[in-house]
Amino acid sequence: MAQPPDVIVAPAIEMRGITKRYPGVVANDRIDLLVRPGEIHALLGENGAGKTTLMNVLYGLATPDEGQILLNGEPVRINGPADAISRGIDMVHQHFMLVPVLTVAENILLGLEPMAGPIFIDRSAARRRIIELGRQFGFEIDPDARVGSLSVGWQQRVEILKALYRNTRILVLDEPTAVLTPQETQEIFAVLRNLAAEGHSIIFISHKLYEVLEIADRITVIRRGRVVGERLPAETNEEDLAELMVGRGVELTIDRGTSHPGDVVLRVDALRVKDDRGNEVVRGVSLEIRAGEILGIAGVAGNGQDELVEALYGLRRPSGGSVTLRDAPVTGWSPRGMNEAGVGYVPADRQRFGLVLPFAVADNIVLTSYYRAPFAKGLLRNDEAIERAAVRSIGEFDVRTGSADAAVRTLSGGNQQKVVVAREFGRDTSLLILDQPTRGLDVGSIEFIHRQVIAKRDAGAAVLLVSAELDEVLEMADRIAVMYRGVIVAVMDGRTADKNDVGILMATGGQNRPEAGAAIMAP
Amino acid sequence: MTGKSRSLRDAVTRIARQAWLVGALPVVSIVAALVVGAVVILASELLLPDHAFDPTLPIASYLALLDGSFGHEAAIVNTLVSTTPLLLGGLAVAVGFKAGLFNIGAGGQFVMGALGAVAVGVAVSDAPPPIAIPIALAGGMLAGAAWGFIPGFLKAISGAHEVVTTIMLNYVAGFVLTWAVTGPLGVPQSPSPVTYAVGNAAYPILIGRNGHLGILVAAAAVVVMWWLLYRTTLGFEIRTVGANADAARYAGMRPRLLIILAMTMAGLLAGTAGAGVILGINHQMNSTFTTTVGFDSIAVALVARSNPLGVPFAALLFGAMRAGSGLMQIRAGIPVELIDVIQATILLFLVAGPAVQRLFRLTAARGGLVSPGSVEPPAPVEAPG
């Protein structure tokens, strides 16, 4: 039940003076956190600020060195996740813990099957309760649907249902919107509001400022393991929160300055590309990018953007059309050929393509140039030169790592991406292809990477920026091309483009959308 | 405490921790397997009808094993000789692992290497040793390399999984062996199928009664493989393909070519092992030339965690157990097959690695399994009204 606001009640959770040290770092430094019943409490902080450690303490995955946890006013010790769950604390992780081949009901019941007799599972009772729980919080769910066939947004609801089924009163959500579309985000917010209205407490971990302002009743900001401020959404704004989070003023919207386009660097003509299943997902894309300008490609994910850039960098062979780089035909060139021709590429999936996680930072920095002088002498690696270049890149691109020999796996997401950026930006390139360069990063890292992109453009590079974040394209691009179902349906000026117009074009392809293959050239 | 000695202590702690991280699982697995072996010894005593139960028998057995493998000079030489093929075979499997390949075919590559060495060795058996030995060895290496190339090539062009193809090629190698020994390479009118001897191509004995040149060949192979994998750009490419083939392609490497190369290299190493057994010990080949080297090599590579510098230690462990098992049988009455039990148990513990690590708390458990008992049965919830 929702508590009337004028009644003073014991906080659902109070964490007092939580300190957690790891070798070399204090992950949590005397953190106080107070969450009331029925409150949506946002925990805001950059990657590595200590949010996850704090939640691991709450969830029993980490034992605090100092401090105390009070649950409904009672001091408790939480010994592991099972203990946390039995006390009504549950966590929805960023990466879902679901079995795709099982149904919704089976996933929810895993580990606590209600029995009808000694052998058989009482499925019908469970199904009924799952449907009821869903309705209670505002959605209809089919308990027999296979989880693997559900959209990400629905899978997340299954995770939440799983927690509710276990009578959770305190729900921790770790960056729940990172994988959702704007519409799905709104839907999940509605669910969370219903939960709070029923008296559940929700801890919402995020680094997206506007979302936090929209959903939270109260915001606690953490920086470098310490609480640096607590705010009510009504008394703060994005700039204030960003400054708290990063510790200095942050320009949320970067000044892209004016571009001075030069000669055409990349010319793509009627390019066609197939995906892994053999479907033509790029159906005649033509575009031009000039030196010193950023061309942004806006589009809902899955409209052929990934295949387009993979074809441009030689990871995918085009099925038709041509690519010209500074008047030289490069259609179907290999990745190494493109690399040597002065093309830098930041792939969308940095952990799959951009990095070798178990390798050292230094090895990743020379991942595309390891075979050239000075990093190689004939067949031999020149470890000294590699180390020197790595140390220089680490400094120049502010990669936070213990040393150049540390495995990239041990770095935070933002720093992993900085390793990729250091490698691709740190050399002479005439064309930069950036696919989702800031996905999943915090504001500080995003600002940093955006500055680097602008600097590269101003130094005369042509930049192709693909992003599912429309705001990013609108902020960064000098020209915007909207991609819809494998074709470019519109090209517009990045400074005058209207967010709503672009959004509609992304969603529908627009009224007068051209036939596949029709060329839209740069103005 | 001064700052300097503290930083020294920190450095020592850090190195010790890293060594523990890499070596803990193998060491714990070995110790646990020895305990299991002791239990097996005790249990087997209980099954013997007229046997006074001796609780110290496991200790006596392991002491005999130790004595038989390191007790005196001849024992040490025997241990080195038994270690040599395991070392080369272990490298052959390890280089596969480094490239992301599971080379089950070291056994077949070993047989083909032996066959190549005997075929070429017999042909050059009258040449002076400095000429005959390298040529015969090269024959074995090339035959093994060819046997490794086949699964690599098949994987590169069609994606055929190396586990399947190498297992099949192990059988094929066995049949080729029988055919060669009874046919083209066999001594005519011999009562049992056997080849001619390799004559001057035989490895010279360097230490003891049977410590042959192959020991040095194996030691050199360790250095070469470490150098290749960690000091050359080719090694970097192989390791990259093994760690993340997509990233390797993105980085402009050629994963298919590297897979072929790595498998060929693995075959070459296993072939060197086979050649060593022929040129160093048997000197000729009969149709019963069977071996467990292939599977033992997998064990060696796993215990060494695919690190070329760890392979000699793992190979020495298994080689010593093989060499010492005879004395254990004589002195303690424990059959040599106990070694297979221990070896298999080590593998079981290693393969079940993550579970073992949790069991012995070698790493903090990540994530938690919810035990059903800890969760209250859900209370009925009223329908929204």
Interface residues (C-beta under 8 A of the other chain):
Chain A: G60 L61 G80 P81 A82 D83 I85 S86 M97 G111 L112 E113 P114 R129 E132 L133 R135 Q136 Y165 R166 N167 Y313 L315 S334 P335 R336 G337 N339 Y345 P347 R352 F353 G354 L355 V356 L357 P358 F359 D363 L367 T368 Y370 Y371 A376 L379 L380 R381
Chain B: R231 T232 T233 L234 G235 F236 R239 T240 A243 N244 D246 A247 A248 R249 Y250 A251 G252 R366 G367 G368 L369 V370 S371 P372 S374 V375 E376 P377 P378 A379 P380 V381 A383 P384
